[in-house]
Amino acid sequence: ILPPTEAELAIAKISNIVVRSLKFRNFTLLAKYIHPKLGVKFSPYPYILSEDLAFEGEDIATAYASKREYVWGTQRDLTEIRHNFAEYYAKHVYNQDFSNATSITYNKDSNNKNIINNLREFYPQSIIVEYFIDSINPRLEGKDWTSLKLVYEKFKNQWYLVGIVHAKAININ
């Protein structure tokens, strides 16, 4: 595992392009950074499951435009997370402007103690970049944080996106 400073040097430029392509829904650009063999896995929580949905780069734009509904996992109350791609994207990928995150960390464990996290076990050879927003509503005094974790793995000497992971405070929608 690369230390945070080395991870930042290795991936910061790529991750900045990826987060901006997510912001502007530029799926053509995003596809260039998605792992060519593994695709990208979407996880609504930082506890990754092998059955979390994965898409190949060339399928992202089509999936976003489609009304097809997918089961993306289960919520904390054990009901299914059932959305089309665009709905899931708005709620569990880019629910805030992560290009203006409060903090960006590289290969650093999150301070989010209320969430079980197996990212490092699931992606042992990865760089994990977290875009963290500590407060959306000032009245909640930081209890409404949200984050986007982008996971990269090396393939043929280049880093590619393999995971898009969402995390948020338990008490917000």
C-alpha positions in Angstrom: 0.0 0.0 0.0 1.4 3.4 -1.0 1.8 5.9 1.8 -0.6 8.9 1.4 2.0 11.3 -0.1 3.1 8.7 -2.7 -0.5 7.8 -3.5 -1.3 11.5 -4.0 1.6 11.9 -6.4 0.5 8.8 -8.3 -3.2 9.5 -8.7 -4.1 13.1 -7.9 -4.3 14.2 -11.6 -6.2 11.2 -12.7 -8.6 11.4 -9.8 -9.2 15.1 -10.4 -10.2 14.3 -14.0 -12.5 11.4 -12.8 -14.3 13.5 -10.1 -14.9 16.3 -12.7 -16.1 13.8 -15.3 -18.5 12.5 -12.6 -19.6 16.1 -11.8 -20.4 16.9 -15.4 -21.6 13.4 -16.3 -19.0 13.2 -19.0 -19.2 9.4 -19.4 -17.0 9.3 -22.5 -14.1 10.8 -20.5 -14.9 8.7 -17.5 -14.8 5.5 -19.6 -11.1 6.1 -20.4 -10.3 5.8 -16.7 -12.4 2.7 -15.9 -10.4 -0.5 -15.6 -10.5 -2.3 -19.0 -10.8 -5.8 -17.5 -12.7 -5.3 -14.2 -14.9 -2.3 -15.0 -16.0 -0.2 -12.1 -18.0 -1.5 -9.1 -20.6 0.7 -7.5 -21.1 0.4 -3.8 -23.6 2.4 -1.7 -21.5 1.8 1.4 -17.8 1.3 2.2 -18.5 -2.3 3.0 -18.0 -3.9 -0.4 -19.8 -7.0 -1.5 -18.8 -9.2 -4.4 -22.3 -8.9 -5.7 -22.2 -5.0 -5.9 -22.9 -4.0 -9.5 -20.1 -3.4 -11.9 -20.2 -1.7 -15.3 -17.7 -1.6 -18.1 -16.6 1.8 -19.3 -18.5 1.7 -22.6 -21.7 0.8 -20.8 -21.9 3.7 -18.3 -23.5 6.3 -20.7 -26.1 3.8 -21.9 -26.9 2.7 -18.3 -27.3 6.3 -17.3 -29.8 7.0 -20.1 -31.7 3.8 -19.5 -34.8 3.6 -17.3 -33.9 0.0 -16.3 -34.1 -0.5 -12.6 -31.3 -2.3 -10.7 -30.9 -3.6 -7.2 -27.8 -1.8 -5.9 -27.8 -3.4 -2.4 -29.8 -3.1 0.7 -30.4 -0.2 3.0 -29.8 -0.3 6.7 -33.4 -1.3 7.3 -32.8 -4.3 4.9 -35.0 -2.9 2.1 -33.5 -3.1 -1.4 -31.9 0.0 -2.9 -33.8 -0.1 -6.2 -33.1 2.7 -8.7 -32.3 3.2 -12.3 -28.7 4.3 -12.9 -29.5 8.0 -13.0 -31.4 7.9 -9.7 -28.6 5.9 -8.1 -26.1 8.3 -9.5 -27.9 11.3 -8.0 -28.3 9.7 -4.6 -25.2 7.5 -4.1 -22.5 8.8 -6.5 -22.6 12.5 -6.9 -25.1 13.6 -4.2 -22.9 16.7 -3.5 -20.3 18.7 -5.4 -17.3 16.6 -4.5 -15.1 18.6 -6.8 -15.3 21.2 -4.0 -14.8 18.7 -1.1 -13.9 19.9 2.4 -10.9 17.5 2.3 -9.4 15.0 -0.1 -7.3 12.2 1.3 -5.2 9.5 -0.4 -4.9 6.0 1.2 -5.8 7.3 4.6 -8.4 5.7 6.8 -11.5 7.7 7.1 -12.6 9.1 10.5 -16.1 7.8 9.9 -16.4 5.4 12.8 -20.1 4.7 12.4 -19.6 2.8 9.2 -18.0 -0.7 8.8 -15.4 -0.4 6.1 -13.7 -3.3 4.2 -12.3 -1.3 1.4 -8.7 -2.2 2.1 -9.5 -5.9 2.4 -11.6 -5.9 -0.8 -9.1 -3.8 -2.8 -5.7 -4.6 -1.2 -3.5 -3.3 -4.0 -5.4 -0.1 -4.5 -5.2 3.7 -4.0 -8.3 5.0 -2.3 -9.1 8.7 -2.7 -11.8 10.1 -0.4 -13.6 13.3 -1.3 -15.2 14.3 2.0 -17.7 17.0 2.8 -18.0 17.5 6.5 -21.3 19.5 6.6 -24.1 20.2 4.3 -26.5 22.0 6.7 -24.7 24.2 9.3 -27.4 23.6 11.9 -26.4 19.9 12.0 -22.9 20.8 13.1 -21.1 18.3 10.9 -23.4 15.4 11.7 -24.5 15.3 8.0 -21.2 14.5 6.4 -21.0 12.7 3.1 -18.1 11.3 1.1 -17.2 9.8 -2.3 -14.4 7.2 -2.3 -12.8 6.5 -5.7 -10.7 3.3 -5.8 -7.9 2.8 -8.3 -5.9 -0.3 -9.2 -2.9 -0.6 -11.5 -3.1 -2.5 -14.8 -0.3 -2.5 -17.3 1.5 0.3 -15.5 -1.5 2.6 -15.4 -4.0 3.4 -12.7 -7.7 2.7 -13.4 -10.9 3.3 -11.6 -12.3 0.0 -10.1 -14.7 1.3 -7.4 -17.1 4.2 -6.7 -18.1 4.1 -3.1 -20.6 6.3 -1.3 -20.6 7.0 2.4 -22.7 9.3 4.5 -23.8 10.0 8.1 -26.5 7.6 9.2 -28.9 10.4 10.2 -29.3 12.0 6.7 -31.1 10.8 3.6 
